[in-house]
Amino acid sequence: MSDELVDKLTGYGVKFAAIEDASSAVMHLASDTSLNGRALAVVTRDVDPRGYMDLREDDYREGEFLLKASQEVRQTSHRIGTQ
């Protein structure tokens, strides 16, 4: 992603998770046998200090992080231009 696009998206309030946190989440899934069938989400560290979280949810309830996050994703188009 270009610096210009990153600047534009951060101007819209988009926050980015750290790449190393995605790697940590993969290592957690690979090494923790109790997470069979579970999903982890890579998030910004203000959401979870590890940079990822166990979703543990099938349905999003009002006021919870996953509902807010899914609404933000739907409102932010991946086609935002840099013009």
N, CA, C and O atoms as CSV, one atom per row, in Angstrom:
chain,resi,resn,atom,element,x,y,z
A,1,MET,N,N,0.854,-1.153,0.000
A,1,MET,CA,C,0.000,0.000,0.000
A,1,MET,C,C,0.908,1.226,0.000
A,1,MET,O,O,1.872,1.294,0.762
A,2,SER,N,N,0.599,2.166,-0.837
A,2,SER,CA,C,1.445,3.360,-0.930
A,2,SER,C,C,1.287,4.240,0.307
A,2,SER,O,O,0.265,4.199,0.992
A,3,ASP,N,N,2.316,5.034,0.578
A,3,ASP,CA,C,2.251,5.980,1.704
A,3,ASP,C,C,1.107,6.958,1.509
A,3,ASP,O,O,0.454,7.363,2.471
A,4,GLU,N,N,0.866,7.335,0.262
A,4,GLU,CA,C,-0.210,8.278,-0.040
A,4,GLU,C,C,-1.574,7.690,0.351
A,4,GLU,O,O,-2.408,8.380,0.937
A,5,LEU,N,N,-1.787,6.427,0.027
A,5,LEU,CA,C,-3.050,5.775,0.385
A,5,LEU,C,C,-3.164,5.588,1.891
A,5,LEU,O,O,-4.241,5.777,2.457
A,6,VAL,N,N,-2.073,5.220,2.544
A,6,VAL,CA,C,-2.084,5.087,4.004
A,6,VAL,C,C,-2.463,6.421,4.641
A,6,VAL,O,O,-3.279,6.462,5.562
A,7,ASP,N,N,-1.873,7.510,4.154
A,7,ASP,CA,C,-2.205,8.835,4.686
A,7,ASP,C,C,-3.672,9.163,4.481
A,7,ASP,O,O,-4.320,9.710,5.374
A,8,LYS,N,N,-4.203,8.833,3.305
A,8,LYS,CA,C,-5.610,9.116,3.009
A,8,LYS,C,C,-6.519,8.313,3.944
A,8,LYS,O,O,-7.472,8.854,4.505
A,9,LEU,N,N,-6.225,7.041,4.104
A,9,LEU,CA,C,-7.056,6.199,4.961
A,9,LEU,C,C,-6.971,6.619,6.425
A,9,LEU,O,O,-7.990,6.651,7.117
A,10,THR,N,N,-5.774,6.941,6.906
A,10,THR,CA,C,-5.658,7.395,8.291
A,10,THR,C,C,-6.388,8.716,8.480
A,10,THR,O,O,-6.881,9.007,9.570
A,11,GLY,N,N,-6.457,9.518,7.418
A,11,GLY,CA,C,-7.240,10.750,7.470
A,11,GLY,C,C,-8.726,10.487,7.659
A,11,GLY,O,O,-9.444,11.327,8.200
A,12,TYR,N,N,-9.186,9.326,7.214
A,12,TYR,CA,C,-10.578,8.915,7.420
A,12,TYR,C,C,-10.777,8.232,8.768
A,12,TYR,O,O,-11.893,7.834,9.104
A,13,GLY,N,N,-9.705,8.096,9.537
A,13,GLY,CA,C,-9.811,7.479,10.847
A,13,GLY,C,C,-9.503,5.995,10.870
A,13,GLY,O,O,-9.674,5.345,11.901
A,14,VAL,N,N,-9.047,5.445,9.742
A,14,VAL,CA,C,-8.700,4.026,9.691
A,14,VAL,C,C,-7.412,3.797,10.474
A,14,VAL,O,O,-6.451,4.554,10.339
A,15,LYS,N,N,-7.399,2.754,11.289
A,15,LYS,CA,C,-6.207,2.373,12.035
A,15,LYS,C,C,-5.692,1.059,11.460
A,15,LYS,O,O,-6.472,0.238,10.977
A,16,PHE,N,N,-4.392,0.865,11.512
A,16,PHE,CA,C,-3.781,-0.342,10.955
A,16,PHE,C,C,-3.163,-1.192,12.056
A,16,PHE,O,O,-2.517,-0.688,12.974
A,17,ALA,N,N,-3.382,-2.490,11.936
A,17,ALA,CA,C,-2.739,-3.437,12.843
A,17,ALA,C,C,-1.302,-3.648,12.387
A,17,ALA,O,O,-0.962,-3.418,11.227
A,18,ALA,N,N,-0.473,-4.085,13.314
A,18,ALA,CA,C,0.941,-4.319,13.013
A,18,ALA,C,C,1.132,-5.690,12.355
A,18,ALA,O,O,0.487,-6.666,12.735
A,19,ILE,N,N,2.015,-5.747,11.376
A,19,ILE,CA,C,2.291,-6.992,10.667
A,19,ILE,C,C,2.779,-8.068,11.628
A,19,ILE,O,O,2.382,-9.228,11.516
A,20,GLU,N,N,3.630,-7.695,12.562
A,20,GLU,CA,C,4.152,-8.690,13.503
A,20,GLU,C,C,3.052,-9.282,14.384
A,20,GLU,O,O,3.189,-10.405,14.870
A,21,ASP,N,N,1.962,-8.536,14.594
A,21,ASP,CA,C,0.851,-9.069,15.379
A,21,ASP,C,C,0.103,-10.146,14.596
A,21,ASP,O,O,-0.410,-11.096,15.187
A,22,ALA,N,N,0.037,-10.004,13.279
A,22,ALA,CA,C,-0.566,-11.050,12.446
A,22,ALA,C,C,0.262,-12.327,12.552
A,22,ALA,O,O,-0.288,-13.424,12.646
A,23,SER,N,N,1.571,-12.181,12.538
A,23,SER,CA,C,2.466,-13.340,12.688
A,23,SER,C,C,2.277,-13.990,14.054
A,23,SER,O,O,2.255,-15.217,14.160
A,24,SER,N,N,2.143,-13.185,15.087
A,24,SER,CA,C,1.926,-13.729,16.436
A,24,SER,C,C,0.617,-14.496,16.513
A,24,SER,O,O,0.548,-15.536,17.168
A,25,ALA,N,N,-0.428,-13.998,15.850
A,25,ALA,CA,C,-1.723,-14.681,15.835
A,25,ALA,C,C,-1.603,-16.033,15.148
A,25,ALA,O,O,-2.166,-17.020,15.622
A,26,VAL,N,N,-0.877,-16.089,14.037
A,26,VAL,CA,C,-0.678,-17.360,13.330
A,26,VAL,C,C,0.079,-18.346,14.212
A,26,VAL,O,O,-0.279,-19.522,14.283
A,27,MET,N,N,1.117,-17.871,14.879
A,27,MET,CA,C,1.880,-18.743,15.770
A,27,MET,C,C,1.010,-19.240,16.929
A,27,MET,O,O,1.143,-20.390,17.350
A,28,HIS,N,N,0.141,-18.401,17.435
A,28,HIS,CA,C,-0.762,-18.804,18.514
A,28,HIS,C,C,-1.687,-19.911,18.024
A,28,HIS,O,O,-1.866,-20.918,18.708
A,29,LEU,N,N,-2.282,-19.727,16.832
A,29,LEU,CA,C,-3.166,-20.754,16.278
A,29,LEU,C,C,-2.423,-22.066,16.044
A,29,LEU,O,O,-2.958,-23.147,16.288
A,30,ALA,N,N,-1.187,-21.957,15.568
A,30,ALA,CA,C,-0.409,-23.151,15.253
A,30,ALA,C,C,0.043,-23.912,16.495
A,30,ALA,O,O,0.243,-25.125,16.437
A,31,SER,N,N,0.204,-23.220,17.609
A,31,SER,CA,C,0.781,-23.862,18.791
A,31,SER,C,C,-0.211,-24.158,19.909
A,31,SER,O,O,0.101,-24.944,20.804
A,32,ASP,N,N,-1.390,-23.556,19.884
A,32,ASP,CA,C,-2.362,-23.746,20.968
A,32,ASP,C,C,-3.465,-24.700,20.497
A,32,ASP,O,O,-4.374,-24.298,19.770
A,33,THR,N,N,-3.378,-25.960,20.914
A,33,THR,CA,C,-4.344,-26.962,20.461
A,33,THR,C,C,-5.756,-26.722,21.004
A,33,THR,O,O,-6.709,-27.312,20.496
A,34,SER,N,N,-5.913,-25.880,22.011
A,34,SER,CA,C,-7.252,-25.600,22.548
A,34,SER,C,C,-8.046,-24.670,21.643
A,34,SER,O,O,-9.241,-24.476,21.864
A,35,LEU,N,N,-7.408,-24.091,20.628
A,35,LEU,CA,C,-8.097,-23.165,19.728
A,35,LEU,C,C,-8.649,-23.850,18.478
A,35,LEU,O,O,-8.951,-23.177,17.492
A,36,ASN,N,N,-8.784,-25.155,18.503
A,36,ASN,CA,C,-9.321,-25.876,17.357
A,36,ASN,C,C,-10.719,-25.358,16.995
A,36,ASN,O,O,-11.616,-25.330,17.838
A,37,GLY,N,N,-10.894,-24.951,15.739
A,37,GLY,CA,C,-12.187,-24.451,15.281
A,37,GLY,C,C,-12.454,-23.005,15.642
A,37,GLY,O,O,-13.567,-22.523,15.429
A,38,ARG,N,N,-11.492,-22.308,16.171
A,38,ARG,CA,C,-11.673,-20.922,16.578
A,38,ARG,C,C,-11.066,-19.984,15.556
A,38,ARG,O,O,-10.281,-20.400,14.704
A,39,ALA,N,N,-11.426,-18.741,15.644
A,39,ALA,CA,C,-10.888,-17.714,14.758
A,39,ALA,C,C,-10.282,-16.599,15.594
A,39,ALA,O,O,-10.847,-16.191,16.608
A,40,LEU,N,N,-9.141,-16.117,15.164
A,40,LEU,CA,C,-8.514,-14.953,15.779
A,40,LEU,C,C,-8.614,-13.792,14.810
A,40,LEU,O,O,-8.548,-13.980,13.595
A,41,ALA,N,N,-8.773,-12.600,15.344
A,41,ALA,CA,C,-8.796,-11.384,14.528
A,41,ALA,C,C,-7.560,-10.562,14.859
A,41,ALA,O,O,-7.236,-10.357,16.029
A,42,VAL,N,N,-6.881,-10.099,13.837
A,42,VAL,CA,C,-5.758,-9.189,14.034
A,42,VAL,C,C,-6.357,-7.795,14.173
A,42,VAL,O,O,-7.085,-7.327,13.298
A,43,VAL,N,N,-6.041,-7.141,15.282
A,43,VAL,CA,C,-6.637,-5.843,15.608
A,43,VAL,C,C,-5.529,-4.871,16.023
A,43,VAL,O,O,-4.381,-5.265,16.230
A,44,THR,N,N,-5.893,-3.618,16.138
A,44,THR,CA,C,-4.931,-2.640,16.631
A,44,THR,C,C,-4.716,-2.869,18.129
A,44,THR,O,O,-5.573,-3.430,18.812
A,45,ARG,N,N,-3.577,-2.433,18.617
A,45,ARG,CA,C,-3.232,-2.707,20.015
A,45,ARG,C,C,-4.073,-1.911,21.010
A,45,ARG,O,O,-4.052,-2.217,22.202
A,46,ASP,N,N,-4.808,-0.908,20.557
A,46,ASP,CA,C,-5.726,-0.234,21.474
A,46,ASP,C,C,-6.967,-1.085,21.730
A,46,ASP,O,O,-7.691,-0.850,22.698
A,47,VAL,N,N,-7.215,-2.069,20.871
A,47,VAL,CA,C,-8.324,-3.012,21.069
A,47,VAL,C,C,-7.879,-4.165,21.952
A,47,VAL,O,O,-8.604,-4.572,22.861
A,48,ASP,N,N,-6.688,-4.695,21.688
A,48,ASP,CA,C,-6.112,-5.756,22.507
A,48,ASP,C,C,-4.601,-5.568,22.515
A,48,ASP,O,O,-4.003,-5.418,21.449
A,49,PRO,N,N,-3.972,-5.572,23.669
A,49,PRO,CA,C,-2.535,-5.300,23.747
A,49,PRO,C,C,-1.661,-6.289,22.971
A,49,PRO,O,O,-0.529,-5.963,22.613
A,50,ARG,N,N,-2.186,-7.509,22.704
A,50,ARG,CA,C,-1.415,-8.484,21.930
A,50,ARG,C,C,-1.458,-8.179,20.432
A,50,ARG,O,O,-0.604,-8.650,19.680
A,51,GLY,N,N,-2.449,-7.392,19.994
A,51,GLY,CA,C,-2.611,-7.110,18.571
A,51,GLY,C,C,-3.496,-8.119,17.867
A,51,GLY,O,O,-3.659,-8.059,16.648
A,52,TYR,N,N,-4.066,-9.041,18.617
A,52,TYR,CA,C,-5.030,-9.998,18.071
A,52,TYR,C,C,-5.929,-10.467,19.199
A,52,TYR,O,O,-5.590,-10.351,20.377
A,53,MET,N,N,-7.091,-11.002,18.812
A,53,MET,CA,C,-8.032,-11.454,19.833
A,53,MET,C,C,-8.798,-12.670,19.334
A,53,MET,O,O,-9.020,-12.831,18.134
A,54,ASP,N,N,-9.196,-13.517,20.265
A,54,ASP,CA,C,-10.043,-14.657,19.960
A,54,ASP,C,C,-11.457,-14.109,19.755
A,54,ASP,O,O,-12.001,-13.448,20.640
A,55,LEU,N,N,-12.047,-14.380,18.597
A,55,LEU,CA,C,-13.361,-13.807,18.315
A,55,LEU,C,C,-14.462,-14.390,19.195
A,55,LEU,O,O,-15.340,-13.648,19.636
A,56,ARG,N,N,-14.442,-15.678,19.459
A,56,ARG,CA,C,-15.399,-16.332,20.359
A,56,ARG,C,C,-16.841,-15.931,20.112
A,56,ARG,O,O,-17.673,-16.068,21.009
A,57,GLU,N,N,-17.156,-15.448,18.947
A,57,GLU,CA,C,-18.510,-14.951,18.682
A,57,GLU,C,C,-19.036,-15.485,17.358
A,57,GLU,O,O,-18.298,-15.586,16.378
A,58,ASP,N,N,-20.297,-15.819,17.341
A,58,ASP,CA,C,-20.982,-16.139,16.094
A,58,ASP,C,C,-21.899,-14.988,15.691
A,58,ASP,O,O,-22.082,-14.717,14.505
A,59,ASP,N,N,-22.468,-14.320,16.675
A,59,ASP,CA,C,-23.370,-13.197,16.432
A,59,ASP,C,C,-22.806,-11.959,17.094
A,59,ASP,O,O,-22.225,-12.031,18.177
A,60,TYR,N,N,-22.978,-10.832,16.443
A,60,TYR,CA,C,-22.474,-9.569,16.982
A,60,TYR,C,C,-23.580,-8.901,17.791
A,60,TYR,O,O,-24.682,-8.678,17.292
A,61,ARG,N,N,-23.272,-8.587,19.038
A,61,ARG,CA,C,-24.259,-7.951,19.909
A,61,ARG,C,C,-24.010,-6.448,19.972
A,61,ARG,O,O,-22.881,-5.983,19.818
A,62,GLU,N,N,-25.066,-5.713,20.198
A,62,GLU,CA,C,-24.996,-4.250,20.289
A,62,GLU,C,C,-23.973,-3.834,21.326
A,62,GLU,O,O,-23.955,-4.350,22.443
A,63,GLY,N,N,-23.111,-2.885,20.939
A,63,GLY,CA,C,-22.118,-2.338,21.842
A,63,GLY,C,C,-20.811,-3.110,21.891
A,63,GLY,O,O,-19.872,-2.664,22.551
A,64,GLU,N,N,-20.714,-4.248,21.222
A,64,GLU,CA,C,-19.488,-5.038,21.262
A,64,GLU,C,C,-18.547,-4.654,20.116
A,64,GLU,O,O,-18.967,-4.114,19.093
A,65,PHE,N,N,-17.284,-4.946,20.320
A,65,PHE,CA,C,-16.244,-4.586,19.356
A,65,PHE,C,C,-16.537,-5.112,17.956
A,65,PHE,O,O,-16.387,-4.375,16.981
A,66,LEU,N,N,-16.950,-6.367,17.837
A,66,LEU,CA,C,-17.123,-6.958,16.514
A,66,LEU,C,C,-18.233,-6.290,15.714
A,66,LEU,O,O,-18.120,-6.173,14.494
A,67,LEU,N,N,-19.286,-5.857,16.359
A,67,LEU,CA,C,-20.339,-5.144,15.650
A,67,LEU,C,C,-19.803,-3.818,15.132
A,67,LEU,O,O,-20.018,-3.466,13.973
A,68,LYS,N,N,-19.111,-3.090,15.983
A,68,LYS,CA,C,-18.540,-1.808,15.578
A,68,LYS,C,C,-17.535,-1.998,14.440
A,68,LYS,O,O,-17.548,-1.247,13.465
A,69,ALA,N,N,-16.675,-2.990,14.564
A,69,ALA,CA,C,-15.662,-3.234,13.536
A,69,ALA,C,C,-16.306,-3.607,12.208
A,69,ALA,O,O,-15.872,-3.127,11.161
A,70,SER,N,N,-17.324,-4.447,12.229
A,70,SER,CA,C,-17.966,-4.844,10.973
A,70,SER,C,C,-18.679,-3.658,10.320
A,70,SER,O,O,-18.709,-3.551,9.094
A,71,GLN,N,N,-19.248,-2.776,11.129
A,71,GLN,CA,C,-19.886,-1.580,10.575
A,71,GLN,C,C,-18.844,-0.653,9.952
A,71,GLN,O,O,-19.091,-0.078,8.891
A,72,GLU,N,N,-17.687,-0.498,10.591
A,72,GLU,CA,C,-16.623,0.341,10.044
A,72,GLU,C,C,-16.112,-0.208,8.721
A,72,GLU,O,O,-15.868,0.550,7.783
A,73,VAL,N,N,-15.950,-1.516,8.646
A,73,VAL,CA,C,-15.467,-2.133,7.408
A,73,VAL,C,C,-16.467,-1.892,6.280
A,73,VAL,O,O,-16.073,-1.563,5.161
A,74,ARG,N,N,-17.745,-2.051,6.566
A,74,ARG,CA,C,-18.764,-1.831,5.529
A,74,ARG,C,C,-18.805,-0.382,5.071
A,74,ARG,O,O,-19.122,-0.113,3.912
A,75,GLN,N,N,-18.490,0.558,5.957
A,75,GLN,CA,C,-18.545,1.972,5.615
A,75,GLN,C,C,-17.295,2.463,4.905
A,75,GLN,O,O,-17.313,3.530,4.290
A,76,THR,N,N,-16.207,1.700,4.982
A,76,THR,CA,C,-14.939,2.110,4.365
A,76,THR,C,C,-14.764,1.312,3.080
A,76,THR,O,O,-14.560,0.098,3.108
A,77,SER,N,N,-14.846,1.997,1.981
A,77,SER,CA,C,-14.718,1.328,0.691
A,77,SER,C,C,-13.275,1.009,0.395
A,77,SER,O,O,-12.394,1.834,0.637
A,78,HIS,N,N,-13.014,-0.190,-0.131
A,78,HIS,CA,C,-11.656,-0.542,-0.561
A,78,HIS,C,C,-11.286,0.171,-1.846
A,78,HIS,O,O,-10.155,0.044,-2.315
A,79,ARG,N,N,-12.211,0.913,-2.421
A,79,ARG,CA,C,-11.942,1.625,-3.670
A,79,ARG,C,C,-11.700,3.119,-3.455
A,79,ARG,O,O,-11.812,3.903,-4.398
A,80,ILE,N,N,-11.373,3.519,-2.233
A,80,ILE,CA,C,-11.102,4.919,-1.963
A,80,ILE,C,C,-9.918,5.356,-2.813
A,80,ILE,O,O,-8.844,4.757,-2.752
A,81,GLY,N,N,-10.118,6.384,-3.591
A,81,GLY,CA,C,-9.064,6.860,-4.475
A,81,GLY,C,C,-8.107,7.811,-3.769
A,81,GLY,O,O,-8.364,8.253,-2.649
A,82,THR,N,N,-7.033,8.112,-4.419
A,82,THR,CA,C,-6.045,9.015,-3.851
A,82,THR,C,C,-6.012,10.340,-4.604
A,82,THR,O,O,-5.067,11.117,-4.464
A,83,GLN,N,N,-7.039,10.595,-5.397
A,83,GLN,CA,C,-7.062,11.865,-6.143
A,83,GLN,C,C,-7.305,13.036,-5.220
A,83,GLN,O,O,-7.356,14.179,-5.673
